């Protein structure tokens, strides 16, 4: 059920918002969980047991990670990593990896579960944060499951951490001002998706389907794709943030004018902000970040951007796209960063060109 579909806009969302407003506060999370399960089942009913099983296991892992016993804490964290990323690798990457080593005939043919890349990151971040004593283990399964499955952010983000909504899961107010703000954001996101992203995507698809095109037409198609993917993803994120406000939640911002950045580093601080923050917090920093010298920093950047590329899709073009940004960001850190900071105009042109060429890798296999 797409956010821009008539079924969602005319029936599901108005009914969900109205019911949430009328229900007593203590039953609202139960309702949101039921609505979110219905929303997920509408698009992928066969994988509902997988999502529920994942939630139950990670809820239990959270209690283990909160234990005072070091062995149980370590075992719970390790088990969560194996379960969460084992499922993600099986469904999303097994076929790709087996084809890469010549075993494609034996690769599983399972369809990709809806939203698995997003809810895997959320469930894993929850267990890690409990392990780090950053947040307490959630004892109420309804509240925990509502956080994981909350339908506005389940399919396309933003990636919401437990600490972002922990207090609002327990107590939140839905005021007229919050409803108005949420509806305004939702409508702006819907406009970005339907009025801008969809027509721009048609330009890209027309160019891509042509037997032969000129270089200017190819560049036009690539620019259309760059704008289409931005307005599509930004639109969905804005709709999710707006719906969150309608239900009393404050989801984190996911985009901040990325194409106005004057360096690739700034671009990635403004594009899919919650994904970048997740990789920084749960991969880059645990690996050592920029501590330990240039070689270790390069190693850590290489790992993060290889994984970032793979997160977007199980295909070599996504790996190359991630490595493209590894090269650019490593160059900015050690060579070109100072020059770009001193010459913002040049930096802006350079960043737009670098990002466009990156989208060429991203969009074509």
C-alpha positions, 0 to 999 in steps of 0.5 A: 500500500503506497502512501500515494495510493488512493486506498491509503489516502482515502481509506487507511490514513484517515481512519487510522488518524481518526481512530487514534484520536478517539481511542483512550491514550493507554490503547493507542499503541495497541491500535497502532501496532494492529494498524501497522500489521494490517498495513504490512500484511496488505503488501507482504502477508507471507512475511508477517511471521518473519517480522513478528518472529524477528521482533520477539527475538530482538525483544528477548535479546534486549533483556539479555543485553540489559543483564548484569551478567557479562556473558549473557550480555555478550551472548545476547548481542552476538545472537542478535547480530547473527539473527538480524544480519543472517536474515538480511544476508539470506533474503537480500544477498545470498543470491548475489554472493553465490552468483559471484562465486559461481554457485548461482544454481544453488542460490535461494529464490526467496523474494525480498521481505518488505522493509527488511533493510530498515527494520533490521537496522532499527532492531539491531540498533535497539539491542546495541543501545541497550547493551551500551546502557544508552537506553533501558530494555523495553518491558512492554512488548506492545510498545516495542513492537509498535516502535519497530512496525510503526507504518509511517517509517516502516517501508522507506524510513527515516531510520528511527531509533528507540531513543528518538521515540522512547518517551513518546511511546509512553506519553504523547499528545496529539494537538490541533497544531501537531495535526496541522503541521503533520498534514502540511508536511504530508501534503508537501511530501505527497506533492514532491512524490506525485507532481515532481518525482513521477514526471521526472522519472518518466523522462529518465525511463524514456531516455533509458529505453531508447535504442540510441541517445545523444550525449546531451540527452543522456545527461538530461536523463541523468539529471532527471534521475538525480531529481527524481530520486531526490524528490521521491525519497525526500517526499516519502520521508516527509510524508513519514515525518508528517504522519508521525506528527499526526500520531504524536511522534517526532521523527528525525529529519532525513534530508537537508538541501543536499544538492546545495552542498559544497563538498561530498562530505557535506552532501552525505551529511544532508542526504539520507541523514538517518542512514549516515548516522546509523553507519557512523554510530554502529559501524564507523565508530566501533571500528575506530573511526578516524582514530589510529592513523591514516591507514586505519581511517581509510580501512574504516571508510572502505568498510563503511562505504562498501556496506553502504553500497550493498545496503542499497542493493545486491548488485555490483553497480551498488558496490561500485557506487559505494566505492566511488564515494569512498574514493571521493571522501578519502580524497576530501579528508586527506587532500582536497578538503581544505581547498573545497572549504576555501572555494565554495563555488568550485566545491558546489560545481564539483559536488554536483558533478561527482554526485551526478556521476555517482547516480550514473553508477547507481541507476545502471547495472 
